Structure formats: C-alpha cells, structure tokens
C-alpha cells in the first residue's frame, strides 16, 4: 500500500467542502502528510447571467475568505498547509493537479455550492469521480 504523504482538498465555501478540509487536515496530522487546499474560480459560460448565475461577491474576496477558514483550521491542528487559487473548470483543475503533482489522495465534499452554476456546468464531484485515477475520499 502506498503511503499518503500529499493530500489535495478542494474547497468551494460549502459546508461539505469545509468538512472535507477538516478531515484532510486530521488525516494529515495523523499521517504526517502535507495538505494543499485549492479553490478554483470557475470559468463561467459567456451567457452566465442569462442562465441565472449571479456572482455574490468579487471572486478574489471570496477566495481570501474561503481559504482563510482552512488556514485557521490547519493552524489549530498544527498541519502544514499550502493554498492555491486557480481558474478553470473545477473538475478539470482538480483532476489535472492531482495527476501532475502526484497527490496520494484527493478529498472533496460530496456536495458543493451547487445551484444554477451546477446546472450549467455539471457536478464537480461526479466529473472528478469519473476522470481521476487517484484515490478519492468524499466527505458528507
């Protein structure tokens, strides 16, 4: 069995993604592993407003808020954490990063922010499940 040394966790601000981050950090603490938390700013279709998708805040402000919560958790658990903000289709970014940077485990919440974005772009979790070759842990 391969040792888990690098854990990638996707965070989008949903309660499930914070639970996933907390579990990833707990595992990292137990296994002495590194965690990278990523927030992917989705590339919306050009007609996103017509589809009923409304951005609630400046994406950069949202990134800082979302990743700050995970940094606080990591500090409290004394776990080394790297954070990244990337742009693109979340499922593709997560899958390619996991492969290219050779993560041992990907951790995601079972449901994300959803809503109209999900209807327009598809479920991130479903797409990651069907495309990743890495071990994947879904957290409720």
C-alpha positions as CSV (number, residue, x, y, z in Angstrom):
1,X,0.0,0.0,0.0
2,X,1.3,3.4,-0.9
3,X,1.9,5.9,1.9
4,X,-0.2,9.0,1.9
5,X,2.2,12.0,2.0
6,X,0.4,14.5,-0.2
7,X,-3.3,15.3,0.1
8,X,-5.3,17.6,-2.2
9,X,-8.5,19.1,-0.9
10,X,-11.0,21.1,-3.0
11,X,-12.7,23.9,-1.2
12,X,-15.6,26.0,-2.5
13,X,-17.1,27.6,0.6
14,X,-19.8,25.0,1.1
15,X,-20.3,23.2,4.4
16,X,-19.3,19.9,2.9
17,X,-16.1,21.3,1.5
18,X,-15.1,22.6,5.0
19,X,-15.9,19.2,6.4
20,X,-13.6,17.7,3.7
21,X,-10.9,20.2,4.6
22,X,-11.2,19.3,8.3
23,X,-10.9,15.6,7.6
24,X,-8.0,16.1,5.2
25,X,-6.2,18.1,7.9
26,X,-7.0,15.4,10.5
27,X,-5.6,12.7,8.2
28,X,-2.5,14.8,7.5
29,X,-1.9,15.3,11.2
30,X,-2.2,11.6,11.9
31,X,-0.1,10.6,8.8
32,X,2.4,13.5,9.0
33,X,1.3,14.4,5.4
34,X,1.1,17.7,3.6
35,X,-2.2,19.3,2.5
36,X,-2.9,21.6,-0.4
37,X,-6.2,23.3,-0.3
38,X,-7.4,24.7,-3.7
39,X,-10.2,27.0,-4.6
40,X,-11.0,27.1,-8.3
41,X,-12.6,30.2,-9.7
42,X,-14.9,28.7,-12.3
43,X,-14.8,29.9,-15.8
44,X,-18.4,30.7,-16.4
45,X,-20.1,30.5,-19.9
46,X,-20.4,33.8,-21.7
47,X,-24.1,33.8,-21.1
48,X,-23.9,33.0,-17.4
49,X,-26.3,35.8,-16.4
50,X,-28.9,34.5,-18.8
51,X,-28.6,31.1,-17.2
52,X,-29.5,32.7,-13.8
53,X,-26.0,32.5,-12.3
54,X,-25.2,35.6,-10.2
55,X,-21.8,36.2,-8.6
56,X,-22.4,37.2,-5.0
57,X,-19.0,38.8,-4.4
58,X,-15.7,39.7,-6.1
59,X,-14.1,36.3,-6.7
60,X,-10.8,37.4,-5.1
61,X,-12.6,38.4,-1.9
62,X,-14.4,35.1,-1.9
63,X,-11.1,33.3,-2.3
64,X,-9.5,35.0,0.6
65,X,-12.5,34.3,2.8
66,X,-12.8,30.6,1.8
67,X,-9.1,29.8,2.1
68,X,-8.7,31.8,5.3
69,X,-11.1,29.4,7.1
70,X,-8.9,26.4,6.0
71,X,-5.7,28.2,7.1
72,X,-7.3,28.7,10.6
73,X,-8.2,25.0,10.8
74,X,-4.7,24.0,9.7
75,X,-3.1,26.3,12.3
76,X,-5.2,24.9,15.1
77,X,-4.3,21.3,14.1
78,X,-0.6,22.2,13.6
79,X,-0.6,20.9,10.0
80,X,1.5,22.3,7.1
81,X,-0.9,23.8,4.5
82,X,-0.4,25.2,1.1
83,X,-3.2,27.1,-0.5
84,X,-3.8,27.8,-4.2
85,X,-6.4,29.8,-6.1
86,X,-6.7,28.7,-9.7
87,X,-9.0,29.5,-12.6
88,X,-10.8,27.0,-14.8
89,X,-13.3,24.2,-14.8
90,X,-13.1,22.9,-11.2
91,X,-13.3,19.2,-12.0
92,X,-10.6,19.5,-14.7
93,X,-8.3,21.6,-12.5
94,X,-8.6,19.2,-9.5
95,X,-8.0,16.1,-11.6
96,X,-5.1,17.5,-13.6
97,X,-3.4,19.0,-10.5
98,X,-3.8,15.6,-8.6
99,X,-2.1,13.8,-11.5
100,X,0.6,16.3,-12.4
101,X,1.7,17.0,-8.9
102,X,1.4,13.3,-7.8
103,X,-1.0,13.7,-4.9
104,X,-1.7,10.5,-3.0
105,X,-5.3,11.3,-2.1
106,X,-8.0,13.8,-3.2
107,X,-10.6,14.8,-0.7
108,X,-13.8,16.5,-1.7
109,X,-17.1,17.4,-0.1
110,X,-20.0,15.3,-1.5
111,X,-21.9,18.5,-2.4
112,X,-20.7,21.9,-3.4
113,X,-22.2,25.3,-3.7
114,X,-24.5,23.9,-6.5
115,X,-27.4,25.9,-7.7
116,X,-27.6,27.4,-11.2
117,X,-23.9,27.0,-11.6
118,X,-24.2,23.2,-11.2
119,X,-27.0,23.1,-13.7
120,X,-24.9,25.0,-16.2
121,X,-21.5,23.3,-15.6
122,X,-22.2,19.9,-14.2
123,X,-21.3,18.3,-10.9
124,X,-17.7,18.7,-9.9
125,X,-17.8,15.6,-7.7
126,X,-19.3,13.4,-10.4
127,X,-16.8,14.6,-13.0
128,X,-13.8,14.0,-10.7
129,X,-15.1,10.5,-9.8
130,X,-15.3,9.6,-13.4
131,X,-11.9,11.1,-14.5
132,X,-9.4,10.8,-11.7
133,X,-7.0,7.9,-11.3
134,X,-6.1,9.0,-7.8
135,X,-7.7,7.6,-4.6
136,X,-10.7,9.9,-3.8
137,X,-12.4,10.4,-0.4
138,X,-15.8,12.0,-0.4
139,X,-17.0,13.6,2.8
140,X,-20.6,14.1,3.8
